[in-house]
């Protein structure tokens, strides 16, 4: 049985304006029968954005930076870097086959 294969290229997934709803699918191919699941395993998505288990990155980005723990609005582009995992599950719910990839969103 083979690992899932990423279809979404690694790297920057684009630039999205603050305060505007957007959605972007992460895509992978499963050479085996079964459902693929997605999750962010390292780094972070922009504030106000999340990755659903079906691979859909969705939300309303908020441009906020933190200086010594105090949120501050920012007047420039902010890039968020993260690693995502696509995987299949065994019958007992544990992770079976997986593939990781690194992305960024500005």
C-alpha positions as CSV (number, residue, x, y, z in Angstrom):
1,X,0.0,0.0,0.0
2,X,1.3,3.4,-1.0
3,X,1.5,6.7,0.8
4,X,-0.9,9.6,-0.1
5,X,0.6,11.8,-2.8
6,X,0.3,15.6,-2.5
7,X,-1.2,17.4,-5.5
8,X,-1.0,20.9,-4.0
9,X,2.6,22.2,-4.7
10,X,4.8,23.1,-1.7
11,X,5.5,26.7,-1.1
12,X,3.3,29.9,-1.0
13,X,-0.4,29.3,-1.5
14,X,-1.1,32.9,-2.3
15,X,-1.8,36.3,-0.8
16,X,-5.2,37.1,0.8
17,X,-6.5,40.4,2.2
18,X,-7.2,40.9,5.8
19,X,-10.8,40.8,6.9
20,X,-12.1,39.0,3.7
21,X,-13.4,35.5,3.8
22,X,-11.5,33.0,1.7
23,X,-11.2,29.2,1.2
24,X,-8.5,27.1,-0.4
25,X,-8.4,23.4,-0.7
26,X,-5.3,21.3,0.0
27,X,-5.3,18.4,-2.4
28,X,-3.8,15.0,-2.3
29,X,-4.3,11.7,-4.1
30,X,-5.0,8.5,-2.3
31,X,-3.7,5.5,-4.3
32,X,-5.5,3.2,-1.8
33,X,-9.1,2.9,-1.0
34,X,-10.3,5.1,2.0
35,X,-10.7,8.6,3.2
36,X,-7.9,11.2,3.4
37,X,-7.6,13.5,6.4
38,X,-5.6,16.7,6.8
39,X,-4.1,18.6,9.7
40,X,-1.6,21.3,10.5
41,X,1.2,19.7,12.4
42,X,3.7,22.6,12.8
43,X,3.9,26.3,12.4
44,X,0.7,28.3,12.2
45,X,-2.0,29.5,9.9
46,X,-2.9,33.2,9.9
47,X,-5.1,34.3,12.8
48,X,-8.8,33.7,12.0
49,X,-8.0,30.8,9.6
50,X,-8.2,27.1,10.1
51,X,-7.6,23.8,8.3
52,X,-10.6,21.4,8.3
53,X,-10.0,17.6,8.4
54,X,-11.2,17.5,4.7
55,X,-8.2,19.8,3.7
56,X,-10.1,23.0,3.3
57,X,-8.3,26.1,4.6
58,X,-11.0,28.5,5.4
59,X,-11.5,31.7,7.4
60,X,-11.2,35.5,7.6
61,X,-7.5,36.4,8.1
62,X,-6.6,39.0,10.7
63,X,-3.3,40.8,10.4
64,X,-2.1,40.9,14.0
65,X,1.5,40.7,15.3
66,X,2.5,40.2,18.9
67,X,5.1,42.3,20.7
68,X,5.9,40.8,24.1
69,X,2.4,39.1,24.2
70,X,0.4,42.2,23.3
71,X,-1.4,42.0,19.9
72,X,-0.6,44.9,17.6
73,X,-2.2,45.7,14.2
74,X,0.2,45.6,11.3
75,X,0.3,47.7,8.2
76,X,2.4,45.3,6.1
77,X,2.1,41.8,4.6
78,X,2.5,39.0,7.1
79,X,3.5,35.5,6.0
80,X,2.4,32.4,8.0
81,X,4.4,29.2,7.5
82,X,3.0,25.8,8.4
83,X,3.4,22.1,7.7
84,X,0.4,20.0,6.8
85,X,-0.1,16.3,7.0
86,X,-2.4,14.2,4.9
87,X,-3.1,10.7,6.2
88,X,-5.3,7.7,6.2
89,X,-6.6,5.9,9.3
90,X,-6.7,2.2,10.2
91,X,-9.9,0.6,11.4
92,X,-8.9,1.4,15.1
93,X,-8.6,5.2,14.2
94,X,-4.8,5.3,14.4
95,X,-2.8,6.9,11.5
96,X,-1.9,4.5,8.8
97,X,-0.2,6.1,5.7
98,X,0.9,9.8,5.7
99,X,2.7,12.5,3.8
100,X,3.8,15.9,5.0
101,X,4.4,19.2,3.1
102,X,5.3,22.7,4.0
103,X,3.3,25.8,2.9
104,X,3.0,29.5,3.5
105,X,0.1,32.0,3.2
106,X,0.7,35.8,2.9
